[in-house]
Amino acid sequence: MKHTILLFAMLALSTQSALAADAATRYADQIQATETVAAMPWNQLSDGDWSVQAQRLFEMAVDLEKKGNLKDIEVRRILFGLWLQAGRAAENANDPSPPRYAQVGSKTVNVSWYRAASMAYVESSLIVGDDHKDLRASVAFYVDKISAGDLPVHTPGKRIK
């Protein structure tokens, strides 16, 4: 009996590892883009260049949201990372106007961080991590607003006006 349980546990870990490896291979461009932007200090780019990065990451995230298998936790983690860094790039672009910022109810939001917060509100494990604590705190601010009912949860695929 113990051997059977151990075998199932090993199989589950093996399957998880295989899914993570598959997601890493399948979404290498998104992972690379996220890591590249994450490694940039805020003062490395001009406001205009940050704006370009914000738009590029935003488009990658929207594309992944449409075409990715969002039932796979690894794909959701990649998407969360894209939203996290797209929000940072939007913030560093110093241009709080659409499409990077939008009015949701009576609040102006960083669209990417709001989308990341909506994901984290539904799946709290996404916001947990030692990396990018300042960004995660910005997203946690939006999670708190969603929890308090000040902002609705964003539905993936729905356009924020």
N, CA, C and O of each residue as an XYZ file, in Angstrom:
644
protein
N       0.816     -1.192      0.000
C       0.000      0.000      0.000
C       0.866      1.264      0.000
O       0.613      2.191     -0.770
N       1.898      1.300      0.873
C       2.788      2.458      0.928
C       3.487      2.653     -0.408
O       3.665      3.783     -0.863
N       3.886      1.542     -1.039
C       4.582      1.627     -2.329
C       3.663      2.197     -3.405
O       4.108      2.961     -4.262
N       2.403      1.833     -3.365
C       1.439      2.333     -4.347
C       1.253      3.829     -4.182
O       1.246      4.564     -5.169
N       1.102      4.291     -2.945
C       0.943      5.719     -2.680
C       2.196      6.470     -3.124
O       2.098      7.522     -3.756
N       3.350      5.944     -2.802
C       4.605      6.561     -3.203
C       4.716      6.616     -4.724
O       5.152      7.624     -5.279
N       4.329      5.555     -5.390
C       4.371      5.503     -6.850
C       3.456      6.565     -7.449
O       3.840      7.255     -8.393
N       2.241      6.698     -6.901
C       1.316      7.725     -7.389
C       1.863      9.124     -7.129
O       1.722     10.004     -7.978
N       2.474      9.341     -5.994
C       3.064     10.646     -5.674
C       4.201     10.966     -6.643
O       4.314     12.094     -7.122
N       5.036      9.976     -6.927
C       6.149     10.183     -7.867
C       5.609     10.453     -9.273
O       6.146     11.296     -9.993
N       4.566      9.752     -9.657
C       3.953      9.951    -10.965
C       3.362     11.359    -11.067
O       3.500     12.024    -12.093
N       2.712     11.802    -10.008
C       2.124     13.143     -9.999
C       3.210     14.209    -10.129
O       3.055     15.156    -10.900
N       4.307     14.066     -9.382
C       5.424     15.010     -9.479
C       6.045     14.981    -10.862
O       6.383     16.024    -11.421
N       6.193     13.795    -11.409
C       6.752     13.641    -12.739
C       5.862     14.316    -13.775
O       6.358     14.986    -14.680
N       4.558     14.143    -13.646
C       3.610     14.770    -14.564
C       3.656     16.282    -14.421
O       3.639     17.001    -15.420
N       3.715     16.779    -13.168
C       3.817     18.214    -12.929
C       5.077     18.774    -13.568
O       5.033     19.821    -14.213
N       6.193     18.088    -13.395
C       7.461     18.534    -13.974
C       7.379     18.557    -15.493
O       7.878     19.479    -16.138
N       6.747     17.539    -16.057
C       6.603     17.471    -17.512
C       5.733     18.624    -18.015
O       6.046     19.230    -19.040
N       4.638     18.936    -17.300
C       3.779     20.041    -17.692
C       4.520     21.370    -17.589
O       4.388     22.225    -18.465
N       5.296     21.545    -16.524
C       6.075     22.772    -16.356
C       7.104     22.904    -17.470
O       7.284     23.991    -18.019
N       7.776     21.820    -17.807
C       8.770     21.841    -18.883
C       8.100     22.139    -20.217
O       8.636     22.897    -21.025
N       6.927     21.544    -20.452
C       6.199     21.787    -21.688
C       5.795     23.254    -21.796
O       5.945     23.864    -22.855
N       5.287     23.818    -20.709
C       4.896     25.226    -20.707
C       6.104     26.123    -20.935
O       6.018     27.105    -21.673
N       7.226     25.795    -20.311
C       8.446     26.593    -20.476
C       8.926     26.568    -21.928
O       9.403     27.580    -22.442
N       8.803     25.435    -22.576
C       9.218     25.325    -23.978
C       8.227     26.048    -24.883
O       8.615     26.810    -25.768
N       6.960     25.800    -24.649
C       5.901     26.348    -25.498
C       5.826     27.871    -25.407
O       5.512     28.541    -26.392
N       6.114     28.414    -24.231
C       5.960     29.850    -24.003
C       7.301     30.525    -23.704
O       7.374     31.466    -22.914
N       8.349     30.032    -24.345
C       9.705     30.554    -24.122
C       9.802     32.045    -24.453
O      10.489     32.784    -23.748
N       9.131     32.495    -25.505
C       9.191     33.913    -25.884
C       8.589     34.800    -24.794
O       9.136     35.853    -24.467
N       7.466     34.368    -24.241
C       6.822     35.153    -23.191
C       7.672     35.173    -21.924
O       7.798     36.208    -21.268
N       8.250     34.034    -21.587
C       9.106     33.955    -20.408
C      10.337     34.842    -20.589
O      10.721     35.581    -19.683
N      10.945     34.760    -21.759
C      12.137     35.563    -22.047
C      11.817     37.056    -21.982
O      12.581     37.828    -21.403
N      10.705     37.462    -22.564
C      10.316     38.875    -22.550
C      10.090     39.359    -21.117
O      10.506     40.458    -20.751
N       9.434     38.534    -20.319
C       9.171     38.877    -18.919
C      10.480     39.023    -18.150
O      10.676     39.998    -17.425
N      11.367     38.054    -18.312
C      12.645     38.083    -17.586
C      13.525     39.241    -18.023
O      14.221     39.840    -17.203
N      13.499     39.558    -19.314
C      14.311     40.670    -19.825
C      13.867     41.983    -19.196
O      14.695     42.755    -18.713
N      12.577     42.235    -19.201
C      12.060     43.479    -18.625
C      12.261     43.495    -17.112
O      12.583     44.537    -16.540
N      12.073     42.358    -16.468
C      12.253     42.286    -15.011
C      13.680     42.643    -14.600
O      13.894     43.192    -13.519
N      14.642     42.339    -15.446
C      16.047     42.585    -15.121
C      16.468     44.039    -15.354
O      17.555     44.439    -14.938
N      15.633     44.821    -16.004
C      15.988     46.208    -16.322
C      15.721     47.132    -15.147
O      14.617     47.137    -14.604
N      16.727     47.923    -14.741
C      16.447     48.941    -13.722
C      15.502     49.999    -14.312
O      15.474     50.196    -15.527
N      14.748     50.662    -13.473
C      13.745     51.611    -13.942
C      14.339     52.727    -14.797
O      13.673     53.251    -15.689
N      15.594     53.090    -14.523
C      16.206     54.206    -15.246
C      17.020     53.769    -16.465
O      17.768     54.570    -17.026
N      16.882     52.519    -16.877
C      17.623     52.024    -18.038
C      17.013     52.509    -19.349
O      17.722     52.677    -20.341
N      15.703     52.733    -19.356
C      15.017     53.116    -20.582
C      14.382     54.495    -20.437
O      14.113     54.962    -19.330
N      14.153     55.125    -21.567
C      13.409     56.384    -21.569
C      11.926     56.069    -21.354
O      11.505     54.916    -21.452
N      11.154     57.095    -21.063
C       9.710     56.901    -20.898
C       9.108     56.265    -22.147
O       8.280     55.359    -22.058
N       9.534     56.750    -23.312
C       9.021     56.214    -24.576
C       9.375     54.746    -24.770
O       8.554     53.962    -25.246
N      10.596     54.376    -24.403
C      11.008     52.968    -24.532
C      10.267     52.071    -23.540
O       9.956     50.921    -23.850
N       9.985     52.601    -22.339
C       9.180     51.838    -21.381
C       7.766     51.648    -21.940
O       7.154     50.596    -21.758
N       7.268     52.660    -22.608
C       5.940     52.576    -23.212
C       5.893     51.464    -24.264
O       4.920     50.714    -24.344
N       6.945     51.369    -25.062
C       7.038     50.307    -26.070
C       7.057     48.936    -25.389
O       6.371     48.013    -25.830
N       7.842     48.802    -24.315
C       7.908     47.532    -23.589
C       6.546     47.186    -22.969
O       6.120     46.031    -22.992
N       5.878     48.193    -22.423
C       4.561     47.967    -21.824
C       3.585     47.443    -22.870
O       2.835     46.501    -22.615
N       3.600     48.051    -24.034
C       2.686     47.630    -25.097
C       3.014     46.215    -25.579
O       2.114     45.407    -25.807
N       4.292     45.926    -25.730
C       4.717     44.598    -26.198
C       4.294     43.508    -25.215
O       3.738     42.488    -25.620
N       4.555     43.720    -23.923
C       4.174     42.735    -22.913
C       2.658     42.613    -22.801
O       2.124     41.517    -22.626
N       1.970     43.751    -22.904
C       0.515     43.736    -22.843
C      -0.050     42.884    -23.979
O      -0.936     42.057    -23.761
N       0.459     43.086    -25.174
C      -0.014     42.316    -26.325
C       0.296     40.834    -26.174
O      -0.523     39.988    -26.531
N       1.473     40.514    -25.647
C       1.819     39.110    -25.408
C       0.862     38.487    -24.385
O       0.434     37.344    -24.542
N       0.535     39.245    -23.344
C      -0.370     38.736    -22.310
C      -1.775     38.518    -22.871
O      -2.399     37.491    -22.603
N      -2.266     39.469    -23.640
C      -3.592     39.319    -24.238
C      -3.616     38.109    -25.166
O      -4.575     37.339    -25.164
N      -2.566     37.946    -25.951
C      -2.477     36.799    -26.863
C      -2.455     35.481    -26.089
O      -3.140     34.527    -26.457
N      -1.664     35.433    -25.016
C      -1.594     34.221    -24.192
C      -2.942     33.949    -23.525
O      -3.367     32.800    -23.409
N      -3.603     35.013    -23.090
C      -4.916     34.871    -22.464
C      -5.923     34.257    -23.440
O      -6.784     33.472    -23.041
N      -5.809     34.619    -24.715
C      -6.722     34.106    -25.735
C      -6.383     32.691    -26.171
O      -7.273     31.859    -26.345
N      -5.083     32.414    -26.349
C      -4.657     31.165    -26.987
C      -4.083     30.126    -26.042
O      -3.987     28.951    -26.398
N      -3.702     30.540    -24.843
C      -3.061     29.616    -23.914
C      -4.072     28.739    -23.190
O      -5.255     29.068    -23.105
N      -3.595     27.637    -22.678
C      -4.430     26.738    -21.894
C      -4.434     27.246    -20.455
O      -3.581     26.859    -19.657
N      -5.377     28.100    -20.126
C      -5.408     28.726    -18.802
C      -5.804     27.763    -17.696
O      -5.817     28.136    -16.522
N      -6.126     26.536    -18.058
C      -6.375     25.504    -17.032
C      -5.064     25.003    -16.447
O      -5.047     24.397    -15.376
N      -3.966     25.258    -17.150
C      -2.624     24.832    -16.733
C      -2.022     25.910    -15.822
O      -1.859     27.054    -16.244
N      -1.696     25.553    -14.587
C      -1.143     26.503    -13.620
C       0.136     27.156    -14.137
O       0.380     28.331    -13.864
N       0.947     26.419    -14.870
C       2.191     27.004    -15.389
C       1.892     28.116    -16.386
O       2.592     29.128    -16.413
N       0.872     27.940    -17.195
C       0.481     28.976    -18.161
C      -0.057     30.187    -17.408
O       0.228     31.325    -17.781
N      -0.829     29.953    -16.359
C      -1.336     31.070    -15.552
C      -0.189     31.821    -14.873
O      -0.238     33.046    -14.762
N       0.828     31.111    -14.424
C       1.997     31.783    -13.815
C       2.735     32.641    -14.835
O       3.170     33.750    -14.528
N       2.872     32.122    -16.042
C       3.530     32.893    -17.107
C       2.705     34.146    -17.412
O       3.251     35.240    -17.551
N       1.394     33.973    -17.515
C       0.503     35.107    -17.789
C       0.581     36.131    -16.658
O       0.647     37.333    -16.915
N       0.575     35.668    -15.423
C       0.682     36.573    -14.281
C       1.985     37.370    -14.358
O       1.990     38.578    -14.123
N       3.089     36.695    -14.688
C       4.380     37.377    -14.828
C       4.357     38.437    -15.923
O       4.928     39.516    -15.762
N       3.700     38.128    -17.030
C       3.559     39.119    -18.114
C       2.783     40.337    -17.621
O       3.201     41.473    -17.843
N       1.651     40.102    -16.952
C       0.863     41.227    -16.440
C       1.659     42.034    -15.420
O       1.595     43.264    -15.414
N       2.404     41.353    -14.566
C       3.206     42.020    -13.549
C       4.215     42.971    -14.195
O       4.305     44.139    -13.817
N       4.964     42.470    -15.160
C       5.998     43.284    -15.802
C       5.419     44.310    -16.778
O       5.992     45.386    -16.949
N       4.300     43.994    -17.413
C       3.643     44.987    -18.280
C       3.181     46.170    -17.434
O       3.266     47.322    -17.860
N       2.692     45.873    -16.231
C       2.281     46.944    -15.321
C       3.452     47.789    -14.870
O       3.343     49.011    -14.770
N       4.570     47.144    -14.599
C       5.781     47.872    -14.200
C       6.248     48.769    -15.343
O       6.595     49.931    -15.127
N       6.254     48.225    -16.558
C       6.673     49.014    -17.719
C       5.730     50.199    -17.930
O       6.179     51.297    -18.260
N       4.427     49.984    -17.743
C       3.457     51.074    -17.876
C       3.713     52.151    -16.831
O       3.649     53.345    -17.125
N       4.001     51.722    -15.624
C       4.302     52.661    -14.542
C       5.558     53.471    -14.873
O       5.586     54.687    -14.680
N       6.585     52.800    -15.368
C       7.842     53.468    -15.703
C       7.738     54.360    -16.937
O       8.577     55.237    -17.141
N       6.712     54.143    -17.760
C       6.512     54.961    -18.957
C       6.031     56.369    -18.599
O       6.083     57.281    -19.425
N       5.565     56.535    -17.366
C       5.128     57.856    -16.903
C       4.025     58.456    -17.759
O       4.022     59.661    -18.007
N       3.096     57.638    -18.209
C       2.005     58.106    -19.050
C       0.711     57.416    -18.608
O       0.340     56.373    -19.148
N       0.029     58.005    -17.623
C      -1.170     57.359    -17.078
C      -2.409     57.538    -17.960
O      -3.451     58.000    -17.496
N      -2.281     57.165    -19.237
C      -3.401     57.285    -20.162
C      -3.655     55.941    -20.840
O      -2.823     55.036    -20.771
N      -4.806     55.816    -21.495
C      -5.098     54.566    -22.205
C      -4.035     54.292    -23.274
O      -3.489     55.243    -23.832
N      -3.735     53.077    -23.567
C      -4.395     51.864    -23.095
C      -3.779     51.288    -21.819
O      -4.269     50.280    -21.311
N      -2.724     51.898    -21.293
C      -2.066     51.336    -20.109
C      -2.843     51.590    -18.817
O      -2.733     50.831    -17.854
N      -3.618     52.654    -18.811
C      -4.464     52.989    -17.663
C      -5.887     53.142    -18.160
O      -6.120     53.569    -19.291
N      -6.831     52.792    -17.313
C      -8.236     52.892    -17.704
C      -9.091     53.173    -16.480
O      -8.669     52.965    -15.342
N     -10.286     53.644    -16.735
C     -11.263     53.891    -15.690
C     -12.056     52.599    -15.483
O     -12.658     52.077    -16.421
N     -12.053     52.091    -14.259
C     -12.868     50.940    -13.891
C     -13.755     51.420    -12.751
O     -13.289     51.650    -11.636
N     -15.028     51.564    -13.049
C     -15.916     52.204    -12.083
C     -15.457     53.638    -11.892
O     -15.318     54.384    -12.862
N     -15.225     54.019    -10.672
C     -14.764     55.387    -10.394
C     -13.246     55.459    -10.198
O     -12.715     56.515     -9.855
N     -12.558     54.357    -10.412
C     -11.110     54.290    -10.160
C     -10.324     54.245    -11.471
O     -10.726     53.589    -12.432
N      -9.198     54.954    -11.488
C      -8.249     54.815    -12.586
C      -7.266     53.730    -12.186
O      -6.683     53.784    -11.103
N      -7.081     52.748    -13.054
C      -6.217     51.609    -12.719
C      -5.125     51.416    -13.759
O      -5.289     51.741    -14.935
N      -4.010     50.878    -13.293
C      -2.982     50.354    -14.179
C      -3.590     49.039    -14.686
O      -3.739     48.081    -13.928
N      -3.932     49.008    -15.962
C      -4.690     47.890    -16.532
C      -3.986     46.555    -16.302
O      -4.635     45.570    -15.948
N      -2.688     46.509    -16.494
C      -1.960     45.242    -16.355
C      -1.956     44.762    -14.906
O      -2.171     43.577    -14.650
N      -1.715     45.664    -13.960
C      -1.724     45.262    -12.562
C      -3.139     44.877    -12.114
O      -3.311     43.982    -11.288
N      -4.133     45.550    -12.658
C      -5.520     45.202    -12.344
C      -5.838     43.797    -12.847
O      -6.506     43.025    -12.159
N      -5.363     43.467    -14.041
C      -5.601     42.126    -14.575
C      -4.841     41.074    -13.759
O      -5.362     39.990    -13.499
N      -3.615     41.399    -13.361
C      -2.849     40.489    -12.495
C      -3.578     40.314    -11.156
O      -3.656     39.207    -10.625
N      -4.103     41.409    -10.624
C      -4.820     41.345     -9.347
C      -6.077     40.491     -9.457
O      -6.410     39.754     -8.529
N      -6.763     40.582    -10.566
C      -7.955     39.756    -10.766
C      -7.588     38.278    -10.774
O      -8.316     37.444    -10.235
N      -6.451     37.964    -11.392
C      -5.977     36.577    -11.374
C      -5.634     36.152     -9.953
O      -6.003     35.061     -9.517
N      -4.920     37.028     -9.226
C      -4.490     36.700     -7.855
C      -5.670     36.632     -6.900
O      -5.638     35.867     -5.937
N      -6.701     37.412     -7.147
C      -7.900     37.362     -6.307
C      -8.545     35.979     -6.399
O      -9.007     35.427     -5.401
N      -8.566     35.434     -7.609
C      -9.155     34.118     -7.838
C      -8.212     33.006     -7.386
O      -8.650     31.967     -6.891
N      -6.910     33.238     -7.564
C      -5.900     32.213     -7.257
C      -4.758     32.866     -6.480
O      -3.774     33.313     -7.068
N      -4.896     32.917     -5.172
C      -3.975     33.672     -4.320
C      -2.525     33.186     -4.391
O      -1.611     33.953     -4.089
N      -2.298     31.942     -4.780
C      -0.919     31.434     -4.848
C      -0.086     32.183     -5.886
O       1.142     32.162     -5.817
N      -0.732     32.842     -6.843
C       0.011     33.570     -7.878
C       0.782     34.757     -7.320
O       1.849     35.100     -7.830
N       0.252     35.384     -6.282
C       0.883     36.604     -5.774
C       1.988     36.310     -4.764
O       2.740     37.208     -4.386
N       2.087     35.064     -4.330
C       3.094     34.677     -3.350
C       4.428     34.463     -4.060
O       4.500     33.773     -5.077
N       5.474     35.060     -3.515
C       6.800     34.872     -4.086
C       7.792     35.845     -3.491
O       7.415     36.898     -2.977
N       9.046     35.491     -3.561
C      10.097     36.342     -3.029
C      10.615     37.341     -4.060
O      11.267     38.326     -3.712
N      10.321     37.079     -5.324
C      10.805     37.976     -6.370
C       9.833     39.132     -6.581
O       8.624     38.962     -6.420
N      10.332     40.262     -6.928
C       9.539     41.432     -7.291
C       8.509     41.811     -6.217
O       7.336     42.036     -6.518
N       8.965     41.878     -4.971
C       8.049     42.153     -3.861
C       7.332     43.495     -4.025
O       6.162     43.619     -3.663
N       8.027     44.498     -4.567
C       7.398     45.803     -4.749
C       6.265     45.733     -5.770
O       5.225     46.369     -5.594
N       6.467     44.963     -6.832
C       5.415     44.807     -7.843
C       4.247     44.014     -7.278
O       3.083     44.335     -7.518
N       4.575     42.983     -6.534
C       3.519     42.164     -5.929
C       2.707     43.002     -4.937
O       1.505     42.787     -4.783
N       3.359     43.952     -4.269
C       2.648     44.842     -3.349
C       1.692     45.749     -4.125
O       0.588     46.032     -3.660
N       2.111     46.200     -5.298
C       1.230     47.029     -6.135
C       0.008     46.234     -6.572
O      -1.110     46.748     -6.573
N       0.228     44.988     -6.940
C      -0.882     44.119     -7.335
C      -1.758     43.816     -6.117
O      -2.983     43.776     -6.235
N      -1.147     43.605     -4.958
C      -1.905     43.322     -3.732
C      -2.832     44.493     -3.398
O      -3.923     44.283     -2.868
N      -2.407     45.723     -3.703
C      -3.258     46.897     -3.500
C      -4.564     46.732     -4.274
O      -5.646     46.995     -3.747
N      -4.452     46.291     -5.539
C      -5.647     46.076     -6.352
C      -6.459     44.874     -5.854
O      -7.689     44.894     -5.898
N      -5.780     43.844     -5.387
C      -6.489     42.691     -4.818
C      -7.335     43.156     -3.632
O      -8.484     42.741     -3.479
N      -6.763     44.013     -2.802
C      -7.503     44.554     -1.654
C      -8.741     45.345     -2.114
O      -9.807     45.250     -1.505
N      -8.586     46.115     -3.181
C      -9.712     46.895     -3.723
C     -10.801     45.964     -4.258
O     -11.991     46.233     -4.094
N     -10.389     44.870     -4.898
C     -11.357     43.885     -5.396
C     -12.055     43.219     -4.214
O     -13.277     43.068     -4.214
N     -11.283     42.824     -3.216
C     -11.845     42.165     -2.024
C     -12.846     43.062     -1.303
O     -13.856     42.587     -0.784
N     -12.559     44.355     -1.275
C     -13.435     45.309     -0.592
C     -14.665     45.671     -1.431
O     -15.568     46.356     -0.952
N     -14.694     45.210     -2.676
C     -15.822     45.537     -3.550
C     -15.678     46.870     -4.257
O     -16.614     47.330     -4.911
N     -14.503     47.504     -4.131
C     -14.271     48.792     -4.795
C     -13.992     48.626     -6.289
O     -14.190     49.557     -7.069
N     -13.534     47.438     -6.680
C     -13.289     47.113     -8.087
C     -13.888     45.740     -8.367
O     -13.848     44.857     -7.510
N     -14.444     45.555     -9.568
C     -14.922     44.219     -9.929
C     -13.750     43.343    -10.344
O     -12.675     43.849    -10.669
N     -13.951     42.050    -10.334
C     -12.934     41.121    -10.843
C     -12.968     41.209    -12.362
O     -14.036     41.138    -12.970
N     -11.804     41.364    -12.968
C     -11.732     41.396    -14.429
C     -11.924     39.983    -14.977
O     -11.348     39.025    -14.462
N     -12.722     39.868    -16.007
C     -12.940     38.593    -16.683
C     -11.963     38.491    -17.842
O     -11.967     39.358    -18.716
N     -11.113     37.445    -17.880
C     -10.175     37.303    -18.999
C     -10.908     37.341    -20.337
O     -11.981     36.760    -20.504
N     -10.292     38.041    -21.276
C     -10.874     38.155    -22.608
C     -11.808     39.348    -22.759
O     -12.145     39.735    -23.878
N     -12.223     39.928    -21.650
C     -13.111     41.093    -21.696
C     -12.268     42.350    -21.773
O     -11.299     42.501    -21.029
N     -12.629     43.239    -22.658
C     -11.880     44.468    -22.865
C     -12.185     45.464    -21.747
O     -13.338     45.635    -21.352
N     -11.136     46.117    -21.242
C     -11.299     47.190    -20.255
C     -11.286     48.487    -21.038
O     -10.339     48.765    -21.773
N     -12.324     49.274    -20.886
C     -12.451     50.506    -21.685
C     -11.695     51.639    -21.088
O     -11.699     52.741    -21.637
